[in-house]
Amino acid sequence: MLTRLSIRNIVLIEALDLDFAGGLGVLTGETGAGKSILLDALGLVLGDRAEAGLVRAGEDSASVSATFEFARFPAQIAELLEQAGTEPEPGEPLILRRQLRVSSDSLGSKAFVNEQPVGVALLRAMAGALVEVHGQHDDRGLVNPSGHRTLLDRFAGADVTAVAAAWRDWQAARQALEQAREQVATAQEDRDLMLAHLAELTALAPLEDEEAGLANARADMQKGERLSGDLEDLRHLWAGSDSALASLRTAARRLDRIAGEHPLLAEALAALDRAVIEASEAEDRIEKAALALTHDPMELDRIETRLFDLRAAARKHRCEVSDLPTVARDLRSQLDAIEGGEEHLAALEQSEKHAQKHYNELAKTLQSARRSAATLLDKAVTGELEPLRLGDARFRTVVSQLPEERWGANGMDSVEFLIATNPGADFAPLAKIASGGELSRFILALKVALAEEGGAATLIFDEIDRGVGGAVASAIGERLARLADGGQVVVVTHSPQVAARGCAHYLIAKSSEGLVTRTSVALLDDDERRQEIARMLSGAEVTEEARAQADRLLERVL
């Protein structure tokens, strides 16, 4: 709740520090004393648009700070502070500050949370959970239809988390199904081409490292073609009875017959034998080389054709020849996946249907709870209208089913509070029908009927009692006190009946010294409070009768 408001150089306020407590706080004072300045200052620190006219005349800077204290920070506030990196320590107050500085041609504005610089947008984002201001021109809080569904759910005690979880599951299943459909559709478009490519590769039947073997064989054949003449000449040198090798063998036989006659002849025979052996080995290798380099034109043509086909396939698939077997396997896997994808698609379609059905069931149950709660809320609000001099008015909570494309984590419904202020008049949104005073009283009736938890920590009503008095003012005061029980409500009032209900009473006054005008606010003690309520009852001159009536009012509420 709001525990302190400090204002420096805002309009007529030079310096002001106000401490607030829980319960109902009332602010009174003569017309024009400056009650609206307090609300403007509070609005500034909650992120309202800054204007140079807010800075006190003759000053070049102004500031407003508001201190809030909580036993536990509201979830929305804690989340925003965590995102901004300004989360206070446990037990530490939340201090918002807004600083303005004016120069001849510009207005500067800075925002702080616990003295850490932040964007004004953060103040504005937190404002709804910190303070609700209901006044003559309210366009937020209960008037804004965007929050009506949440308020009705709180009134109904409805748990929307299950619906939200079912919505997320349905959307996840729908997204998975859409992705699978896109993948299958893309695969189907490519299927014929993939089949053709696989048929070509299957007919080609590429083997691992086939290209290297074919290239080596072709190179050997090409060498054989080039060396065929030389090899043939070598065969003639070694073959036949008159060849060099035959002559060596004949010489060796003859030498063998006489080698025993002399040691040198024996050595010559040994050398000649070695020459025959070496020559024989040379002959054998020449024969093997000739066989390896055999030039077969038909086989060479086959090898070159095979190499051409393999390399053409590799170019088509943008890979190496050695990768063609892998490409064939991948194509087969993709085609298998297409067939399996169609089966998987059917499973995803079934899953999406189940998720949608589950969401529909939970959303329909929530819708039923909302409509039942709407009937009870209408009855509760109607019961509050008569004492607030709105007996001819009618209130209706409209729960409408949205088109499917607008369903979401909060269900399939829109919720809006409508009123008709006169018999026979059509129902319409709050802000379009009710006048300023009626609107404030409608909001009070709603607040009391909802007895909401989780709303703003502090409620402020600006002249909710305008244009009423007597029993109606007493009814307003009684409901404000009931609303403030266990919370914090601040009301700007001209009604003594409302003022008498306050736990704390603040007097706003304006004073002038020469050309300088100041607004001040003071917390009244019991005697001062009695005097102020008597003034509100009697006017400028406070009579004893007015004081006695003030005593009766105060005694009645005590």
C-alpha positions in Angstrom: 0.0 0.0 0.0 1.0 3.7 -0.3 2.8 4.7 2.8 4.3 8.1 1.9 4.0 10.8 -0.8 6.6 13.5 -1.1 6.1 16.4 -3.4 8.5 19.2 -4.2 7.6 22.3 -6.4 4.5 20.9 -8.0 2.1 23.7 -9.0 1.2 25.3 -5.6 2.9 22.8 -3.4 6.4 23.9 -2.4 7.3 21.0 -0.1 5.0 18.3 1.2 5.5 15.0 2.9 2.4 12.9 3.6 2.3 9.6 5.5 -0.5 7.2 4.9 -1.8 4.1 6.7 -4.2 1.4 5.8 -8.0 1.7 6.0 -10.0 4.6 4.8 -8.2 8.0 4.4 -10.2 11.1 3.6 -9.0 14.4 2.1 -11.1 17.4 2.5 -10.8 21.1 2.0 -12.4 24.1 0.4 -13.0 24.1 -3.3 -9.8 25.3 -5.1 -7.6 24.4 -2.2 -5.5 22.1 -4.4 -6.9 18.6 -4.0 -6.4 17.9 -7.7 -2.7 18.8 -7.4 -2.2 15.8 -5.1 -3.8 13.5 -7.7 -1.7 15.1 -10.5 1.4 14.6 -8.5 0.6 11.0 -7.8 -0.3 10.5 -11.5 3.1 11.9 -12.4 5.0 9.4 -10.3 2.9 6.6 -11.7 4.0 7.4 -15.2 1.5 10.0 -16.5 2.6 12.4 -19.2 4.9 15.2 -17.8 3.9 18.8 -18.5 5.9 22.0 -17.8 2.9 23.5 -16.2 3.3 21.1 -13.2 6.5 22.8 -12.2 6.0 25.5 -9.6 6.3 29.1 -10.9 9.8 30.4 -10.5 11.4 27.0 -10.1 13.3 25.0 -12.7 12.8 21.5 -11.2 10.2 19.5 -9.4 9.9 16.0 -8.1 7.5 13.5 -6.7 8.2 10.3 -4.8 5.8 7.6 -3.6 6.7 4.9 -1.2 4.8 1.5 -1.2 5.2 -1.2 1.3 4.0 -4.8 1.0 4.1 -7.9 3.1 4.7 -9.6 -0.2 5.1 -7.9 -3.6 2.2 -8.4 -6.0 3.2 -10.9 -8.7 2.8 -8.4 -11.5 5.1 -5.9 -9.7 7.7 -8.5 -8.9 7.8 -9.7 -12.5 8.2 -6.2 -13.9 10.9 -5.3 -11.3 12.8 -8.6 -12.1 12.7 -7.9 -15.8 14.1 -4.4 -15.2 16.7 -5.6 -12.8 15.5 -3.4 -9.9 13.9 -5.9 -7.6 14.1 -4.7 -4.0 15.4 -6.9 -1.2 12.8 -8.7 0.9 11.2 -6.3 3.3 12.6 -3.2 1.5 10.0 -0.6 0.4 9.3 0.2 -3.2 10.1 3.8 -3.9 9.1 5.4 -7.1 10.4 8.9 -8.0 9.8 11.2 -10.9 11.9 14.3 -11.5 11.2 17.2 -13.9 13.5 19.9 -15.1 12.5 22.8 -17.3 14.6 25.1 -19.4 13.7 27.9 -21.8 12.8 25.5 -24.6 12.6 22.0 -23.2 11.2 19.8 -20.4 13.3 16.9 -19.1 11.9 14.0 -17.2 13.6 11.2 -15.3 12.2 8.2 -13.5 13.7 6.1 -10.7 12.8 2.9 -8.8 14.6 2.7 -5.5 17.0 5.3 -6.8 17.9 3.3 -9.9 17.2 5.0 -13.2 14.4 3.4 -15.2 12.1 4.3 -18.1 8.9 6.0 -17.5 7.2 3.0 -19.2 8.1 0.9 -16.2 6.3 3.3 -13.8 3.3 3.2 -16.1 3.3 -0.6 -16.3 3.3 -0.9 -12.5 0.7 1.7 -11.9 -2.3 -0.5 -12.4 -1.2 -2.9 -9.7 -0.2 -0.1 -7.3 -3.0 2.5 -7.5 -6.4 2.7 -9.0 -7.8 6.2 -9.3 -11.5 6.6 -10.0 -12.6 10.0 -10.8 -14.8 12.2 -13.0 -12.9 11.2 -16.2 -11.8 7.7 -15.3 -10.9 5.6 -18.4 -8.9 2.8 -16.6 -9.6 0.3 -13.9 -13.2 -1.1 -13.9 -14.2 1.2 -16.8 -11.7 -0.5 -19.2 -13.4 -3.7 -20.7 -9.9 -5.3 -21.1 -9.9 -6.1 -17.3 -13.5 -7.2 -16.9 -12.9 -10.9 -17.7 -10.2 -11.1 -15.0 -12.5 -9.4 -12.5 -15.3 -11.8 -13.2 -13.0 -14.8 -13.0 -11.8 -13.6 -9.5 -15.4 -13.2 -8.5 -16.2 -16.7 -9.7 -13.1 -18.2 -8.1 -12.3 -19.6 -11.5 -8.9 -21.2 -12.1 -7.9 -20.3 -15.6 -4.5 -22.0 -15.4 -5.9 -25.4 -16.6 -7.4 -23.7 -19.6 -4.2 -21.8 -20.3 -2.2 -25.1 -20.2 -4.7 -26.8 -22.5 -4.4 -23.8 -24.9 -0.7 -24.1 -25.0 -0.9 -27.8 -25.6 -3.4 -27.3 -28.4 -1.3 -24.7 -30.0 1.9 -26.8 -29.8 0.0 -29.7 -31.3 -1.3 -27.5 -34.1 2.1 -26.1 -34.8 3.7 -29.6 -35.0 0.9 -30.6 -37.4 1.4 -27.6 -39.6 5.1 -28.2 -39.8 4.6 -31.8 -40.6 2.1 -31.0 -43.3 4.6 -28.5 -44.8 7.3 -31.1 -44.7 5.2 -33.8 -46.3 3.9 -31.4 -49.0 7.5 -30.3 -49.8 8.6 -33.9 -49.9 5.7 -34.9 -52.1 6.6 -32.2 -54.6 10.1 -33.7 -54.8 9.1 -37.3 -54.7 9.0 -38.0 -58.4 12.3 -36.4 -58.9 13.8 -38.3 -56.1 12.5 -41.6 -57.5 14.0 -40.8 -60.9 17.4 -40.0 -59.3 17.3 -43.1 -57.2 16.4 -45.2 -60.3 19.4 -43.8 -62.1 21.8 -44.4 -59.2 20.4 -47.9 -58.7 21.0 -48.7 -62.4 24.4 -47.2 -62.2 25.2 -49.1 -59.0 28.3 -47.0 -58.0 30.8 -48.7 -55.7 33.0 -47.3 -53.0 36.4 -46.1 -54.4 35.4 -47.4 -57.9 36.7 -44.3 -59.6 40.3 -44.8 -58.5 40.4 -48.4 -59.7 38.9 -47.5 -63.1 41.3 -44.5 -63.5 44.3 -46.7 -62.7 43.2 -49.4 -65.1 42.6 -46.9 -67.9 46.1 -45.3 -67.3 47.7 -48.7 -67.5 46.0 -49.5 -70.8 47.0 -46.2 -72.2 50.6 -46.9 -71.3 50.4 -50.4 -72.8 49.1 -48.8 -76.1 52.0 -46.4 -76.1 54.7 -49.1 -75.1 53.3 -52.0 -77.2 56.1 -51.6 -80.0 59.0 -51.6 -77.5 57.6 -54.6 -75.6 57.3 -56.6 -78.8 60.9 -55.8 -79.7 62.0 -56.9 -76.3 60.1 -60.2 -76.8 62.1 -60.8 -80.0 65.4 -60.2 -78.1 64.6 -62.8 -75.5 62.6 -65.3 -77.5 63.8 -67.9 -80.0 67.0 -70.1 -80.5 69.1 -67.2 -81.6 68.2 -64.8 -78.8 70.7 -63.4 -76.4 69.3 -65.5 -73.5 69.6 -68.7 -75.6 73.2 -67.8 -76.4 74.0 -67.3 -72.8 72.5 -70.7 -71.9 74.5 -72.4 -74.7 77.7 -70.8 -73.6 77.0 -71.9 -70.0 76.5 -75.5 -71.1 79.8 -75.5 -73.0 81.7 -73.8 -70.2 80.3 -76.3 -67.7 82.1 -79.1 -69.6 85.5 -77.5 -69.2 85.1 -75.5 -66.0 87.0 -78.1 -64.0 90.1 -77.6 -65.9 91.0 -74.3 -64.3 89.7 -72.3 -61.3 89.2 -69.2 -63.5 86.9 -71.2 -65.8 84.9 -72.3 -62.8 84.6 -68.6 -61.7 83.6 -67.7 -65.3 80.9 -70.4 -65.2 79.5 -69.1 -61.9 79.3 -65.6 -63.3 77.7 -66.9 -66.5 75.1 -68.8 -64.4 74.3 -65.7 -62.5 73.8 -63.8 -65.8 71.5 -66.5 -67.0 69.4 -66.3 -63.8 69.2 -62.5 -63.9 68.4 -62.6 -67.7 65.6 -65.1 -67.0 64.2 -62.9 -64.2 64.2 -59.9 -66.6 62.5 -62.0 -69.2 59.8 -63.0 -66.7 59.2 -59.4 -65.6 59.0 -58.2 -69.2 56.3 -60.8 -69.8 54.3 -59.8 -66.8 54.6 -56.1 -67.6 53.4 -56.8 -71.2 50.5 -58.8 -69.8 49.6 -55.9 -67.3 49.9 -53.3 -70.1 47.9 -55.3 -72.5 45.9 -52.8 -74.6 42.3 -54.0 -75.1 40.4 -51.2 -77.1 37.0 -52.6 -76.1 37.8 -52.8 -72.4 39.4 -49.3 -72.5 36.2 -48.0 -74.1 34.1 -49.7 -71.4 36.2 -48.1 -68.6 36.1 -44.6 -70.1 32.3 -44.9 -70.5 31.9 -46.0 -66.9 34.0 -43.2 -65.7 32.1 -40.6 -67.7 28.7 -41.9 -66.3 30.0 -41.9 -62.7 31.4 -38.4 -63.0 28.3 -37.1 -64.7 26.1 -38.4 -61.9 28.5 -36.8 -59.3 28.1 -33.4 -61.1 24.3 -33.8 -61.1 24.2 -34.5 -57.3 27.0 -32.0 -56.6 29.3 -34.5 -54.9 32.4 -36.6 -55.4 32.1 -39.9 -57.3 33.0 -41.7 -54.1 29.9 -40.1 -52.4 27.4 -41.5 -54.9 26.6 -44.6 -52.8 25.8 -42.4 -49.9 23.6 -40.2 -52.0 21.7 -43.3 -53.1 21.2 -44.4 -49.5 20.0 -40.9 -48.5 17.5 -40.8 -51.3 16.1 -44.1 -50.2 15.9 -42.9 -46.6 14.1 -39.7 -47.7 11.6 -41.7 -49.7 11.1 -44.0 -46.7 10.6 -40.9 -44.6 7.9 -39.6 -46.9 6.0 -42.9 -46.5 6.6 -42.8 -42.8 5.8 -39.1 -42.7 2.3 -39.7 -44.0 1.7 -42.2 -41.1 3.2 -39.7 -38.7 1.0 -37.0 -40.1 -2.1 -39.0 -39.3 -0.9 -39.4 -35.7 -0.3 -35.7 -35.4 -3.7 -34.9 -36.7 -5.2 -37.2 -34.1 -3.1 -35.6 -31.4 -4.2 -32.1 -32.5 -7.9 -33.2 -32.4 -7.5 -34.5 -28.9 -5.8 -31.4 -27.7 -8.5 -29.2 -29.2 -11.2 -31.3 -27.7 -9.6 -31.1 -24.3 -9.3 -27.3 -24.6 -12.9 -26.9 -25.8 -14.1 -29.0 -22.8 -12.2 -26.9 -20.3 -13.1 -23.6 -22.0 -16.8 -24.5 -22.1 -16.7 -25.4 -18.4 -15.0 -22.0 -17.7 -17.6 -20.3 -19.8 -20.4 -21.9 -17.8 -18.8 -20.8 -14.6 -18.5 -17.3 -15.9 -22.1 -17.1 -16.9 -23.2 -18.4 -13.5 -20.9 -15.9 -11.8 -22.2 -13.1 -14.0 -25.8 -13.8 -12.8 -24.6 -13.6 -9.2 -22.5 -10.5 -9.8 -25.4 -8.7 -11.5 -27.6 -9.5 -8.5 -24.9 -8.3 -6.1 -24.3 -5.0 -8.0 -28.0 -4.4 -8.3 -28.3 -4.7 -4.5 -25.8 -1.9 -4.1 -27.3 0.5 -6.6 -30.5 1.5 -4.7 -28.7 2.9 -1.6 -26.4 4.9 -3.9 -29.3 6.6 -5.6 -29.0 4.5 -8.7 -32.2 2.6 -8.2 -33.4 3.1 -11.8 -30.2 1.9 -13.2 -29.6 -1.7 -14.4 -26.3 -3.6 -14.5 -25.5 -6.5 -16.7 -22.4 -8.7 -17.1 -22.3 -9.9 -20.7 -20.3 -13.1 -21.4 -20.0 -13.6 -25.2 -18.3 -16.4 -27.1 -15.6 -15.2 -29.3 -14.9 -16.5 -32.9 -12.4 -19.3 -32.8 -9.6 -17.2 -34.2 -9.8 -15.0 -31.1 -9.8 -17.9 -28.5 -6.8 -17.9 -26.3 -5.2 -18.9 -23.0 -8.1 -17.1 -21.1 -10.7 -19.1 -22.8 -13.2 -18.5 -25.6 -15.2 -15.6 -24.0 -15.2 -11.9 -23.9 -16.6 -10.2 -20.8 -17.9 -6.7 -20.5 -19.8 -4.8 -17.8 -22.8 -2.8 -19.3 -25.3 -0.4 -17.7 -28.5 1.3 -18.5 -29.1 4.3 -16.3 -32.7 4.9 -17.1 -35.7 2.6 -17.5 -36.2 1.4 -21.1 -32.7 2.6 -22.1 -30.4 0.2 -23.9 -27.4 -1.3 -22.2 -24.0 0.3 -23.1 -20.4 0.4 -21.7 -19.9 2.2 -18.4 -17.9 5.1 -19.8 -20.4 5.9 -22.5 -23.5 6.0 -20.4 -22.7 7.2 -16.9 -22.0 10.7 -15.9 -19.0 11.5 -13.7 -20.8 11.1 -10.4 -22.8 8.1 -11.6 -19.7 6.4 -12.9 -17.9 6.8 -9.6 -20.9 5.3 -7.7 -21.2 2.4 -10.2 -17.5 1.7 -9.7 -18.0 1.8 -5.9 -20.9 -0.6 -6.2 -18.8 -2.9 -8.4 -15.9 -2.8 -6.1 -18.0 -3.7 -3.1 -19.9 -6.4 -5.0 -16.7 -7.9 -6.3 -14.9 -7.7 -3.0 -11.9 -8.4 -5.3 -8.6 -9.7 -4.3 -5.5 -9.1 -6.4 -6.5 -5.6 -7.6 -4.6 -2.5 -7.0 -3.0 -2.1 -3.6 -4.5 1.4 -3.2 -7.8 2.7 -4.3 -8.4 6.4 -4.7 -11.9 7.9 -5.3 -12.0 11.5 -6.4 -15.2 13.2 -5.3 -17.3 10.1 -5.6 -20.0 11.9 -3.6 -20.4 14.9 -5.9 -24.0 15.9 -6.2 -25.4 13.7 -3.5 -25.9 14.1 0.2 -27.8 12.8 3.2 -28.6 9.1 3.1 -26.8 8.6 -0.2 -23.6 10.1 1.1 -23.9 8.0 4.2 -24.3 4.9 2.0 -21.2 5.9 0.0 -19.2 6.4 3.2 -20.3 3.1 4.6 -19.3 1.2 1.5 -16.0 3.0 1.2 -15.2 2.0 4.8 -16.3 -1.6 4.0 -14.1 -1.6 0.9 -11.1 -0.2 2.9 -11.4 -2.9 5.6 -8.1 -4.9 5.4 -6.9 -2.6 2.5 -6.3 1.0 1.7 -8.8 3.5 0.2 -8.2 7.2 -0.1 -11.1 9.4 -1.0 -11.3 13.1 -1.9 -14.6 14.2 -0.6 -16.9 17.2 0.1 -19.3 15.1 2.1 -19.2 15.2 5.9 -20.9 11.8 6.0 -18.0 10.3 4.0 -15.4 12.2 5.9 -16.7 10.9 9.2 -16.0 7.3 8.1 -12.2 7.9 7.7 -9.6 6.3 9.8 -7.3 9.2 8.9 -8.4 12.7 7.9 -6.2 15.1 5.9 -7.0 18.8 5.4 -5.9 20.5 2.2 -5.6 24.3 2.5 -4.4 27.1 0.4 -2.7 30.2 1.7 -1.2 33.4 0.2 1.7 35.7 1.2 1.8 38.6 -1.1 2.2 37.1 -4.6 3.1 33.7 -3.3 0.4 31.1 -3.0 1.0 27.7 -1.4 -1.0 24.5 -0.9 -0.5 22.5 2.3 -1.9 19.3 3.6 -2.1 18.4 7.3 -3.2 15.3 9.2 -5.9 16.3 11.6 -6.2 15.2 15.2 -9.6 14.4 16.8 -10.5 18.0 17.7 -9.3 19.4 14.4 -11.2 16.7 12.6 -14.4 17.6 14.5 -13.9 21.2 13.5 -13.4 20.4 9.8 -16.5 18.2 9.6 -18.5 20.9 11.3 -17.2 23.4 8.7 -18.3 21.0 6.0 -21.8 20.8 7.6 -22.3 24.6 8.2 -20.1 26.4 5.6 -17.7 29.3 6.4 -19.1 30.0 9.9 -18.9 27.0 12.2 -21.7 26.9 14.7 -22.2 25.0 17.8 -25.0 23.2 16.2 -22.7 22.1 13.4 -20.1 20.9 16.0 -22.8 18.9 17.7 -23.9 17.4 14.4 -20.3 16.5 13.7 -20.1 14.8 17.0 -23.2 12.8 16.2 -21.7 11.7 12.8 -18.4 10.7 14.4 -20.2 8.8 17.2 -22.4 7.0 14.7 -19.6 5.6 12.7 -17.7 4.6 15.9 
